[in-house]
Each structure stands twice: as structure tokens, then as C-alpha cells.
Amino acid sequence: MSQDETDQHPGANGQDIAEEEQDAPNTPEQDLPMQTEETDADAECSPVAEANFFKDAACIEVARCSWDRPVRQNYLQGCRWSPDGTCVLTAVNNDGMHIVELPTDLYGKESVPEERPVDLLTSAVHVKEGGLVYDYAWYPGMNSGRPETCCWIASRQHEPIQLWDAFTGGLRCSYKGYDQFDEVEAALSLAFAPADGATIYGGYKKSIKCFDINVPGRETGSWRTKSTASCMAIASSMPDTILFGSWNRSISALDMRSGECLPVGNYAPENSHTAGVTWIGFAPDTEEWFVTGARKDPKVLFWDVRKLTQPVQTLVRTCGTNQRIHLAFSPGGRWLISGDTRGILHAWNLHETDEAGRPKELLFPLHWDCLNGVSFHPHGPIMATASGQYHFPHSAANLDAEDGEPSAGEPAAKEPAKVENSLTLWWIGKGVFSEE
């Protein structure tokens, strides 16, 4: 797997970064239609077509963007396809946020030959470093044909929630949540109202706040919580309920109408995670199921919203890091994927079971380093993955200055870990190895 980058930009939207906040923010209007018209590409990701995902038990690398500076600790923090499928958004430690575009020759493809060269990509948009990125999310009605909808929100250390322009990288506006001392605090998790994106929700240390996307500034509503909202999810079928996890291992369901919080599971080992919850996501096909993951916890728990006392299924992955490792459902809900700290992709077929009654699992060793981000293309058989994690500097203090051998009585230094900080696109469709 190549780790190189080129200076040539393959996309058409790369522009200089706008560093200053605009006085008149250009936010999406509430009365705009939030969904694009159905195209032939949409049919490619129907539940029937998803049966062909990973059909050849292989993933073909088609494009890559890398950050090869180990000293800078430029590990990636997840990735997310845009709702229209034209580009991928990622956050890079010590290097801000980046948008990378899908190579144009992959639009509408039914198959990709194994010998296709790997495209080496550069960022189309780069928002420079501004502190640790806690969370980010695309505007759900994003459509590249309508520039006013091309934006995303992000929460960064010591900053309010910020809305960024996906064409220019410029800051459009900010949404400020205040703590009990009336000081601005950073949101630790983010979510859009799933139906129209008109409301932004932010998870804070002791509260969840909401903001009107067309009214930058102070929150329009707030709910007190007993625990930190480290991750959250909202189903379009239940727009008045927020599911959120916390670093204290708890999972809760917040009713926004009454402000009441209901517990999900309990602290029993079989009904909860063993460490802080870092991921919650709904299955897109029914939205009656949701899945949770936690840091330094191998369990992936499936829950039914109709029975919140205990999980209905437990899957296993390797998770030996405090870093958030993303989970992702395919657009039709047939597949669930996750990375792990070994760089292996776990792909569970939720429509087929093995002898033990669990979803059939496929394993793909895709990266040398921690695979922390996964995301399905919304319309086609393409997947994005992000890799990297924090590595402690290799110490040579116990080596002899002359011959490089360990000093007497000192243990030998460990072998330096392999570092791979990359955003990679993979073809997962049917017939990629055929001679046709």
C-alpha cells in the first residue's frame, strides 16, 4: 500500500481557505428541499444490490490520501462521506479538517478492474489546525449542485460549534453553548435533526443543547443531563428522542418534550459496555435497532428501541485504544462495518447468520495501523476508511551512545510501531476480478 501523495489535485472544488468569519452567514434555508432527486446511482445501493458487497471477499484500493509525518502525530479521526457522495470529510490531528473528492472515473461504475492504478489524492478543502476536533457532521441536505447546502458543522477544543463552507473552507457562522458560569464551552458530540437539518444538537458535559441553523449565536433550547453526552444519535422516525452515550459507560434516551431521561441497559457486564461509550448509530432500514461501541471495549452491542433493558446481540472487535472507532451501516442496512486497533475491517452481514445464530462476519486486513474510521458511499459500492492513532515517541535513552546496544541492566527498547495515517477509498462491488 503506497503512502505517497502528489501535488496535483484531481478534483474541481479546491480553493484557498478563507480564514475570517463572514459577517452575513450563508446558512441553508429551512424551506429548501432536503433530499436530492433519485437517480440511477441510488438504485445501486438498494438492499438487493448490497448483497453483492464484499462478494469476492476482497476490497480493491482505488484512491488514497496520506499524512506521512510521524513526528507530527497526524493520525486521522474518522471519516464521513458527504450525503451526495461526491467527497469525504475527515479530521487530522494537528492538521485540521480535510475534504477529499471521489475520483471522477468512479462515478456510475459497475465494476473496477483489479489492476486499476491507485489514485493519490490531495485535499480539495483544508481547514487548518484550530485545536482538537471533538466531532463533526455533514448537513443532511448537502448537494454539490446547490452551493448553499454544501457545509458541515464541527466542534473543536475551546471553540463553539462552527459551520464551515465545503467549497471554500470558510467559516460561515458559530453556535455558542454556555455553561453554568455563562462561559462558552465546546460541544463533545454533534447531530443534525435528521428530517430537514434545521436544528443542530450539541452534547456537553452536563447538558444537551439545540440551535436553529438559521440563527447563529446562543442556543434555543437546553436539557440538563446527569452525565456527559460523548456521542449521540437521532432517528427520523423518533425526532423527539435523543440517544446518547457517556464516558461513565451509561447510555440514555432523552425525551425532548418532557426532558426525561430513560436508562438503556444497566451496569451489569452483560448489559453494558466496560468503558466510556463513544459511538451510537441507528440502522437505516428500520430505525428500530441501534448499535453502540466504546473505547477499550471489544463489544459492539445491538439494541432494540422497544426493549431497552438489555442488548439483543453482541458482536466482537479488537479495541485497545481510547480513540473513537467508528461504526457504519450500509445505506440499505444489510451490512455493519467497523475497524479495530489491528487495522482489520470487520464486516457483518446482518441478513445472514452463522451456525451460532450471529451475523456472518468477514475480516479484511486493510491497514498497518489502527483503523478508526469507516463510511459507506451513499449510492455506490465504495467504502472509505481512515487510519492512525497516537504513538508514544520511541525512546532511545537506554541505548549506549557508542554502539547502540542497551546499557547494562537495562531492557531493550521496543520495536517502533508501524505508523499509517491515511484516508483510503475501496471498491467493494461485485465482479471486480472478472475478465469481462
C-alpha positions as CSV (number, residue, x, y, z in Angstrom):
1,M,0.0,0.0,0.0
2,S,1.5,3.3,-1.2
3,Q,1.9,6.1,1.3
4,D,2.8,8.8,-1.2
5,E,0.9,12.0,-2.2
6,T,1.1,14.1,-5.3
7,D,0.9,17.8,-5.8
8,Q,-1.7,17.5,-8.5
9,H,-5.3,18.0,-7.4
10,P,-7.8,15.6,-9.1
11,G,-11.0,17.5,-8.2
12,A,-12.5,20.8,-9.3
13,N,-13.6,22.3,-6.0
14,G,-10.2,23.1,-4.3
15,Q,-9.9,26.7,-3.4
16,D,-7.9,28.8,-1.0
17,I,-9.0,28.7,2.7
18,A,-11.0,31.6,4.0
19,E,-9.7,32.3,7.5
20,E,-12.1,35.1,8.5
21,E,-15.7,34.6,9.7
22,Q,-18.3,36.1,7.4
23,D,-20.5,38.9,8.8
24,A,-23.6,37.7,6.9
25,P,-23.6,33.9,7.2
26,N,-25.0,32.0,4.2
27,T,-26.9,29.2,6.0
28,P,-29.2,26.8,4.4
29,E,-32.8,27.9,4.4
30,Q,-35.4,25.8,6.2
31,D,-37.8,25.7,3.2
32,L,-35.3,24.1,0.9
33,P,-35.9,20.5,-0.1
34,M,-33.5,18.4,1.9
35,Q,-33.2,15.4,-0.4
36,T,-31.9,15.2,-3.9
37,E,-33.9,13.6,-6.7
38,E,-33.5,9.8,-7.1
39,T,-31.0,8.8,-9.8
40,D,-29.8,5.6,-11.4
41,A,-26.9,5.7,-8.9
42,D,-29.3,5.5,-6.0
43,A,-30.5,2.1,-7.2
44,E,-27.0,0.7,-6.9
45,C,-27.3,0.7,-3.1
46,S,-30.7,-0.9,-2.8
47,P,-30.9,-3.8,-0.3
48,V,-30.7,-6.2,-3.2
49,A,-27.6,-4.6,-4.6
50,E,-26.0,-4.6,-1.2
51,A,-26.0,-8.4,-1.3
52,N,-23.1,-8.1,-3.7
53,F,-20.9,-6.1,-1.4
54,F,-17.7,-7.9,-0.5
55,K,-18.9,-10.7,-2.9
56,D,-15.3,-11.5,-3.9
57,A,-14.2,-11.5,-0.3
58,A,-11.8,-8.6,-1.2
59,C,-11.6,-4.8,-1.1
60,I,-9.8,-3.1,-4.1
61,E,-7.9,0.1,-3.2
62,V,-8.9,2.8,-5.7
63,A,-7.6,6.0,-4.0
64,R,-5.6,7.2,-1.1
65,C,-4.6,10.4,0.7
66,S,-1.8,10.2,3.3
67,W,-0.2,12.2,6.1
68,D,3.3,10.7,6.4
69,R,4.8,12.8,9.2
70,P,5.1,10.5,12.3
71,V,6.7,13.3,14.4
72,R,3.6,15.4,13.9
73,Q,1.2,12.7,15.1
74,N,-1.1,13.3,12.1
75,Y,-3.4,10.4,12.8
76,L,-6.9,10.6,11.4
77,Q,-10.1,10.8,13.5
78,G,-12.7,9.0,11.5
79,C,-14.3,9.9,8.1
80,R,-17.7,10.6,6.7
81,W,-19.0,10.6,3.1
82,S,-21.0,13.6,2.1
83,P,-24.7,12.9,1.6
84,D,-24.4,13.3,-2.2
85,G,-21.4,11.0,-2.4
86,T,-19.0,13.4,-4.1
87,C,-16.4,13.8,-1.3
88,V,-15.2,12.5,2.1
89,L,-14.7,14.7,5.2
90,T,-12.1,13.8,7.8
91,A,-10.3,15.3,10.8
92,V,-6.5,15.0,11.1
93,N,-4.8,15.5,14.4
94,N,-2.5,18.6,14.4
95,D,-3.7,19.4,10.8
96,G,-7.3,20.5,11.0
97,M,-10.1,19.2,8.7
98,H,-9.9,18.0,5.1
99,I,-12.2,17.2,2.3
100,V,-11.1,14.7,-0.4
101,E,-13.0,14.2,-3.6
102,L,-14.1,11.0,-5.2
103,P,-12.1,10.3,-8.5
104,T,-14.4,11.2,-11.4
105,D,-13.8,8.0,-13.2
106,L,-15.6,6.1,-10.4
107,Y,-18.9,7.8,-10.9
108,G,-21.5,5.3,-12.2
109,K,-19.1,2.4,-12.4
110,E,-20.4,-1.2,-12.1
111,S,-17.0,-2.8,-11.7
112,V,-13.4,-1.8,-11.3
113,P,-10.5,-4.0,-12.6
114,E,-8.0,-5.2,-10.1
115,E,-5.1,-3.7,-12.0
116,R,-6.6,-0.1,-11.9
117,P,-3.9,2.3,-10.6
118,V,-4.4,3.7,-7.1
119,D,-5.2,7.5,-7.3
120,L,-3.0,9.5,-5.0
121,L,-5.2,12.4,-3.8
122,T,-4.7,15.7,-2.2
123,S,-7.2,17.7,-0.2
124,A,-9.8,19.7,-2.1
125,V,-10.5,21.8,1.0
126,H,-8.4,22.2,4.1
127,V,-9.4,24.0,7.3
128,K,-6.1,24.5,9.1
129,E,-5.5,23.4,12.7
130,G,-7.6,25.1,15.3
131,G,-7.5,22.7,18.2
132,L,-8.6,19.1,18.8
133,V,-11.7,18.2,16.8
134,Y,-14.3,16.5,19.1
135,D,-16.9,15.7,16.5
136,Y,-18.2,16.8,13.0
137,A,-21.2,16.1,10.8
138,W,-22.4,16.9,7.3
139,Y,-25.5,19.0,6.7
140,P,-28.0,16.2,5.7
141,G,-29.3,18.1,2.7
142,M,-25.9,18.6,1.2
143,N,-26.0,18.7,-2.6
144,S,-23.0,19.9,-4.7
145,G,-25.3,21.3,-7.3
146,R,-26.6,23.8,-4.7
147,P,-23.7,25.6,-3.0
148,E,-25.8,27.0,-0.2
149,T,-26.3,23.4,1.1
150,C,-22.6,22.4,1.0
151,C,-21.5,22.8,4.6
152,W,-20.7,20.8,7.7
153,I,-20.5,21.5,11.4
154,A,-17.6,20.8,13.7
155,S,-16.8,21.2,17.4
156,R,-13.2,21.9,18.4
157,Q,-11.4,22.3,21.7
158,H,-12.2,25.7,23.3
159,E,-14.4,26.7,20.4
160,P,-18.2,26.9,19.8
161,I,-19.9,24.8,17.2
162,Q,-18.8,26.2,13.8
163,L,-20.5,25.9,10.4
164,W,-18.0,25.5,7.5
165,D,-18.3,26.1,3.8
166,A,-17.5,22.9,1.9
167,F,-16.5,24.8,-1.3
168,T,-14.2,27.5,0.2
169,G,-13.3,26.1,3.6
170,G,-14.5,29.4,5.0
171,L,-16.3,29.8,8.4
172,R,-19.9,30.7,7.9
173,C,-21.1,31.2,11.4
174,S,-20.9,29.9,15.0
175,Y,-23.3,28.4,17.6
176,K,-22.4,29.1,21.2
177,G,-23.3,26.9,24.1
178,Y,-22.8,28.4,27.6
179,D,-22.1,26.6,30.8
180,Q,-23.4,27.4,34.3
181,F,-20.9,30.3,34.6
182,D,-22.2,31.8,31.3
183,E,-19.0,31.0,29.6
184,V,-18.7,29.4,26.1
185,E,-18.0,25.7,26.2
186,A,-17.2,23.2,23.5
187,A,-19.6,20.5,22.4
188,L,-18.3,17.0,22.7
189,S,-20.8,15.4,20.2
190,L,-22.9,16.8,17.4
191,A,-26.1,15.8,15.4
192,F,-28.4,17.4,12.9
193,A,-32.2,17.0,13.0
194,P,-32.4,14.0,10.6
195,A,-35.5,15.1,8.7
196,D,-34.5,18.6,7.5
197,G,-31.3,19.6,9.2
198,A,-33.0,22.8,10.5
199,T,-31.8,22.1,14.1
200,I,-28.3,21.4,15.4
201,Y,-27.9,19.4,18.6
202,G,-24.7,19.6,20.8
203,G,-23.8,17.2,23.6
204,Y,-22.0,18.9,26.5
205,K,-20.6,17.8,29.9
206,K,-23.9,18.2,31.8
207,S,-26.4,19.1,29.1
208,I,-27.7,18.8,25.6
209,K,-28.4,22.0,23.7
210,C,-30.1,22.8,20.4
211,F,-29.6,25.6,17.9
212,D,-31.6,26.9,15.0
213,I,-29.3,26.6,12.0
214,N,-30.6,29.9,10.6
215,V,-30.0,31.8,13.8
216,P,-26.3,31.7,14.8
217,G,-25.4,32.6,18.4
218,R,-26.9,31.3,21.6
219,E,-28.8,28.0,22.0
220,T,-32.6,27.9,21.6
221,G,-33.1,25.1,24.0
222,S,-31.3,23.1,26.6
223,W,-31.8,19.9,28.7
224,R,-29.9,19.0,31.8
225,T,-28.2,15.6,31.9
226,K,-26.5,13.7,34.7
227,S,-23.7,12.6,32.5
228,T,-21.6,13.8,29.6
229,A,-23.0,13.3,26.2
230,S,-19.9,11.9,24.5
231,C,-21.9,10.6,21.4
232,M,-25.5,10.9,20.2
233,A,-27.9,9.8,17.5
234,I,-31.5,10.7,16.4
235,A,-33.7,8.6,14.3
236,S,-36.0,10.2,11.7
237,S,-38.9,8.0,13.0
238,M,-38.4,9.4,16.5
239,P,-37.4,13.1,16.0
240,D,-38.2,14.0,19.7
241,T,-35.8,11.4,21.2
242,I,-32.1,11.7,21.5
243,L,-30.0,8.6,22.4
244,F,-26.7,9.5,23.9
245,G,-23.8,7.7,25.5
246,S,-21.4,8.9,28.1
247,W,-17.8,8.3,29.3
248,N,-19.2,6.8,32.5
249,R,-20.4,3.8,30.4
250,S,-24.1,4.8,30.6
251,I,-26.5,5.1,27.6
252,S,-29.6,7.2,27.9
253,A,-32.7,8.1,25.9
254,L,-33.7,11.8,26.3
255,D,-37.3,12.8,25.6
256,M,-37.0,16.4,24.4
257,R,-40.7,17.1,25.1
258,S,-40.6,16.2,28.8
259,G,-36.9,16.4,29.5
260,E,-37.0,12.9,31.0
261,C,-34.0,10.6,30.6
262,L,-34.6,6.8,30.4
263,P,-31.6,4.4,31.0
264,V,-30.6,2.0,28.3
265,G,-29.4,-1.3,29.8
266,N,-27.6,-1.2,33.2
267,Y,-24.1,-1.6,34.6
268,A,-24.2,-5.4,34.6
269,P,-21.4,-6.7,32.4
270,E,-23.7,-8.5,30.0
271,N,-26.0,-5.4,29.6
272,S,-23.4,-2.6,29.2
273,H,-20.0,-1.6,28.0
274,T,-16.9,-1.8,30.2
275,A,-15.7,1.7,29.4
276,G,-16.9,5.0,28.0
277,V,-19.4,4.9,25.2
278,T,-18.0,6.6,22.1
279,W,-20.4,5.6,19.3
280,I,-24.2,5.3,18.7
281,G,-25.9,4.8,15.4
282,F,-29.3,3.7,14.1
283,A,-29.8,1.0,11.4
284,P,-31.2,2.9,8.4
285,D,-33.6,0.2,7.2
286,T,-36.0,0.0,10.2
287,E,-34.6,2.5,12.7
288,E,-35.9,0.1,15.4
289,W,-32.3,-1.1,16.0
290,F,-29.3,0.9,17.1
291,V,-25.7,-0.1,17.8
292,T,-23.2,1.2,20.4
293,G,-19.4,0.9,20.8
294,A,-17.0,2.0,23.5
295,R,-13.3,2.8,24.0
296,K,-11.1,-0.1,25.1
297,D,-14.0,-2.4,24.9
298,P,-14.3,-5.3,22.4
299,K,-18.1,-5.4,22.5
300,V,-20.4,-4.0,19.8
301,L,-23.9,-4.0,21.3
302,F,-27.2,-4.2,19.3
303,W,-30.3,-2.7,21.0
304,D,-34.0,-2.7,20.2
305,V,-35.8,0.6,20.9
306,R,-38.8,-1.4,22.1
307,K,-36.7,-3.2,24.8
308,L,-34.0,-1.0,26.3
309,T,-33.2,-3.2,29.3
310,Q,-30.7,-5.4,27.6
311,P,-28.9,-5.7,24.2
312,V,-30.3,-8.2,21.7
313,Q,-27.0,-9.1,20.1
314,T,-23.3,-8.8,21.0
315,L,-20.5,-8.6,18.4
316,V,-16.8,-8.5,19.0
317,R,-13.9,-6.5,17.6
318,T,-10.5,-5.6,18.8
319,C,-10.5,-2.2,20.5
320,G,-7.4,-1.4,22.6
321,T,-7.4,2.4,22.4
322,N,-9.2,5.3,23.9
323,Q,-9.7,6.8,20.5
324,R,-13.1,6.7,19.0
325,I,-13.5,3.9,16.5
326,H,-16.4,4.5,14.1
327,L,-19.1,2.0,13.1
328,A,-21.2,2.4,9.9
329,F,-24.3,0.8,8.4
330,S,-24.7,0.4,4.7
331,P,-27.4,2.6,3.1
332,G,-29.9,-0.3,3.0
333,G,-29.0,-1.6,6.4
334,R,-27.6,-5.0,5.2
335,W,-24.0,-4.5,6.4
336,L,-22.4,-3.2,9.5
337,I,-18.7,-2.4,9.4
338,S,-16.1,-1.4,12.0
339,G,-12.3,-1.1,12.2
340,D,-10.1,-2.2,15.0
341,T,-6.8,-1.3,16.5
342,R,-5.0,-4.0,14.4
343,G,-6.0,-2.3,11.1
344,I,-8.6,-5.0,10.3
345,L,-12.0,-4.3,8.9
346,H,-14.9,-6.2,10.4
347,A,-17.9,-6.6,8.0
348,W,-21.1,-8.2,9.4
349,N,-23.8,-9.3,7.1
350,L,-27.0,-8.6,9.1
351,H,-29.2,-10.6,6.8
352,E,-27.3,-13.9,7.1
353,T,-26.3,-15.8,10.2
354,D,-23.8,-18.4,11.1
355,E,-24.2,-21.7,13.0
356,A,-24.3,-19.8,16.3
357,G,-27.1,-17.5,15.1
358,R,-24.8,-14.4,14.8
359,P,-24.4,-12.3,11.7
360,K,-21.9,-13.7,9.3
361,E,-18.6,-11.9,9.6
362,L,-15.9,-11.1,7.1
363,L,-12.4,-9.8,8.0
364,F,-10.2,-7.7,5.8
365,P,-6.6,-6.6,6.9
366,L,-6.6,-3.2,5.2
367,H,-4.2,-1.0,7.3
368,W,-0.9,-1.4,9.2
369,D,-2.2,0.9,11.9
370,C,-5.4,1.4,13.9
371,L,-8.4,1.5,11.5
372,N,-10.6,4.1,13.3
373,G,-12.9,5.4,10.6
374,V,-15.3,3.7,8.2
375,S,-18.0,5.1,6.0
376,F,-20.2,3.7,3.1
377,H,-20.7,5.7,0.0
378,P,-24.4,6.6,-0.1
379,H,-25.1,5.4,-3.7
380,G,-22.4,3.0,-4.9
381,P,-20.2,0.1,-3.8
382,I,-17.4,2.2,-2.4
383,M,-16.1,2.5,1.1
384,A,-13.9,5.0,2.9
385,T,-11.5,4.1,5.8
386,A,-9.3,6.2,8.0
387,S,-6.3,5.0,9.9
388,G,-3.9,6.1,12.6
389,Q,-3.6,6.6,16.3
390,Y,-1.4,8.3,18.9
391,H,2.0,6.7,19.2
392,F,4.3,7.3,22.2
393,P,7.7,8.6,21.0
394,H,10.3,5.8,20.6
395,S,12.8,6.4,23.4
396,A,16.5,5.7,22.9
397,A,17.5,6.9,26.3
398,N,18.5,3.4,27.3
399,L,20.8,2.8,24.3
400,D,24.6,3.2,24.6
401,A,25.8,6.3,22.7
402,E,28.7,4.4,21.0
403,D,27.4,1.0,19.8
404,G,23.6,1.5,20.1
405,E,23.3,-1.5,22.4
406,P,21.2,-1.5,25.5
407,S,23.1,-0.3,28.6
408,A,23.9,-2.9,31.2
409,G,20.9,-3.8,33.3
410,E,18.5,-2.0,31.0
411,P,15.8,-3.8,28.9
412,A,16.0,-3.4,25.2
413,A,13.8,-0.8,23.6
414,K,10.6,-2.0,21.9
415,E,10.4,-2.1,18.2
416,P,8.9,1.1,16.8
417,A,5.2,0.7,15.9
418,K,4.2,0.9,12.2
419,V,2.6,4.3,11.6
420,E,0.0,4.7,8.8
421,N,-2.1,7.9,8.7
422,S,-4.3,7.7,5.6
423,L,-7.7,8.1,4.1
424,T,-8.4,5.3,1.7
425,L,-11.2,4.6,-0.8
426,W,-12.1,0.9,-1.5
427,W,-14.2,-0.7,-4.2
428,I,-16.4,-3.4,-2.6
429,G,-18.7,-4.2,-5.6
430,K,-19.4,-7.3,-7.5
431,G,-17.2,-8.8,-10.2
432,V,-14.0,-6.8,-9.7
433,F,-11.9,-9.8,-10.5
434,S,-13.8,-10.8,-13.7
435,E,-12.1,-10.8,-17.1
436,E,-15.0,-9.0,-18.7
